[in-house]
Amino acid sequence: MAILSDTHGQVAPTLLQTIERCDMVVHAGDICGAGVLAALRPRGGQIFAVRGNNDREALWLEHEHAVLEKIPETLHLKLPGGTLVVEHGHRHGAHQPSHDSLRRTHPDARVIVYGHTHKLLIDNEQQPWIVNPGAAGYTRNHGGSSCLLLHATTMDWRFEIVKCTQSAKVVA
């Protein structure tokens, strides 16, 4: 499974190549256009997304509002070995979401995914784990677009970091 966030209307081509080999994709918000979701083509065909603070009608094209309306603010995915909870994170702190707040809100999750900060991180010091895939687009990506790959089995969950250096932009 590929986990990404903060595309802001653009996805790095290298990440698209990685995503197409995955069974599913999870986007943690700030999609900023239906074209981004259309560009994500995992081999398993499953795409899940949540709204970010920039996923609002004023920032999406008018003909894409029907797509936006179907995107939830929080997502609970049952996977082998536990539940993956996804939200953008901006409701847990304006600039830096509180991991304590996320854990209190979703205590039954195995992993909580958020975006918003554009900073890649894996906090596995306590349960539930909290991860941020960084920015998969070109806005504040801290030196390169990134995403996470989750390998989940009933007994083991592990993450693989995919980080790209700056490259030519692809506008979705």
C-alpha positions in Angstrom: 0.0 0.0 0.0 1.3 3.5 -0.9 0.5 6.3 1.6 0.9 9.9 0.4 -0.2 13.4 1.3 0.0 17.0 0.4 0.1 16.8 -3.4 -1.4 20.3 -3.8 -2.4 19.4 -7.4 0.9 17.8 -8.5 2.5 14.4 -8.1 6.2 13.6 -8.6 6.5 11.2 -11.6 8.9 8.8 -9.7 6.2 8.4 -7.0 3.6 7.6 -9.7 5.9 4.8 -10.9 6.1 3.4 -7.3 2.3 3.8 -6.8 1.4 1.8 -9.9 3.1 -1.3 -8.4 0.9 -1.1 -5.2 -2.3 -2.8 -4.4 -3.9 0.4 -3.0 -3.2 4.0 -2.4 -4.1 6.2 0.6 -4.0 10.0 0.3 -4.0 11.9 3.6 -5.4 15.2 2.2 -4.5 18.4 0.5 -5.2 16.7 -2.8 -6.2 19.9 -4.5 -7.9 18.5 -7.6 -9.6 15.4 -9.0 -6.8 15.1 -11.5 -4.4 14.0 -8.8 -6.8 11.1 -7.8 -7.1 10.2 -11.5 -3.3 10.1 -11.9 -3.0 7.6 -9.1 -3.3 4.1 -10.6 -2.3 1.3 -8.3 -2.4 -2.2 -9.8 -5.1 -3.2 -7.4 -7.2 -0.2 -8.3 -8.2 0.9 -4.8 -7.7 4.6 -3.9 -8.8 6.0 -0.6 -8.5 9.7 0.4 -9.4 12.2 3.1 -9.9 15.9 2.9 -7.2 18.3 3.9 -7.5 21.9 5.0 -6.9 22.9 1.3 -9.6 20.5 0.0 -12.5 22.9 -0.2 -14.7 24.1 -3.0 -13.0 27.5 -3.3 -9.7 25.8 -4.2 -11.1 23.1 -6.5 -12.4 23.5 -10.0 -16.2 23.9 -10.1 -16.7 20.8 -12.2 -14.8 18.7 -9.6 -17.0 19.6 -6.6 -19.0 16.4 -6.9 -15.7 14.4 -6.4 -14.7 16.6 -3.4 -18.1 16.1 -1.7 -17.5 12.3 -1.6 -14.1 12.6 0.2 -14.4 12.0 3.9 -12.5 13.9 6.6 -11.5 10.7 8.4 -11.0 7.1 7.2 -10.8 3.8 9.0 -9.3 1.0 6.9 -9.5 -2.6 8.3 -6.3 -4.3 7.2 -4.7 -7.6 8.1 -3.6 -7.2 11.7 -5.3 -3.9 12.6 -6.9 -0.6 11.6 -5.2 2.2 9.7 -6.8 5.6 10.5 -6.2 8.5 8.1 -6.9 12.1 8.6 -5.1 15.3 7.5 -4.2 16.3 11.0 -4.9 20.0 10.9 -7.6 19.7 13.6 -5.0 18.5 16.1 -2.8 21.6 15.9 -2.5 24.4 13.4 1.2 24.0 12.5 2.2 20.8 14.2 -0.5 18.2 15.0 -0.3 16.8 18.5 0.5 13.1 18.5 -1.1 12.9 21.9 -4.3 14.3 20.6 -4.2 11.9 17.6 -3.7 9.0 19.9 -6.5 10.0 22.2 -8.9 10.5 19.3 -8.0 7.1 17.6 -6.9 4.7 20.5 -8.0 1.6 18.6 -5.8 2.2 15.6 -2.7 0.3 14.9 -1.4 3.2 12.8 -2.6 6.8 12.4 -1.6 8.6 9.2 -1.7 12.3 8.9 -0.3 14.9 6.5 -0.5 18.7 6.8 3.1 19.4 7.9 4.7 18.1 4.7 7.4 16.5 6.9 8.1 12.8 6.6 8.1 11.0 10.0 7.5 7.6 11.6 6.7 7.8 15.3 6.7 4.2 16.5 7.7 4.9 20.1 4.2 4.1 21.5 0.9 2.7 20.3 -0.7 3.5 18.0 2.1 4.4 15.7 1.8 7.8 13.9 3.2 8.4 10.5 3.4 11.3 8.0 4.4 10.5 4.4 5.6 14.0 3.8 4.7 15.9 0.6 4.1 13.9 -2.6 3.9 17.1 -4.6 6.3 20.1 -4.9 5.0 22.4 -2.2 7.3 22.5 0.8 8.6 19.0 0.2 11.8 19.6 2.1 14.2 18.7 -0.7 12.1 16.0 -2.4 8.7 14.5 -2.8 8.0 11.4 -0.7 5.6 8.7 0.3 5.5 5.6 2.5 4.9 2.0 1.5 3.1 -0.1 4.1 3.7 -3.8 4.1 0.9 -5.2 6.3 0.4 -8.8 7.4 -1.6 -10.2 10.3 1.6 -10.4 12.4 3.8 -7.6 11.1 3.5 -4.0 9.8 6.5 -2.3 8.4 7.1 0.9 6.5 9.4 1.7 3.6 10.3 5.3 2.8 10.3 6.4 -0.8 12.0 9.8 -1.2 12.7 11.5 -4.5 15.0 14.4 -5.3 13.6 17.4 -7.1 12.6 16.6 -10.7 10.5 17.9 -13.5 7.0 18.6 -12.4 3.9 16.7 -13.6 0.7 18.6 -13.2 -2.2 16.2 -12.7 
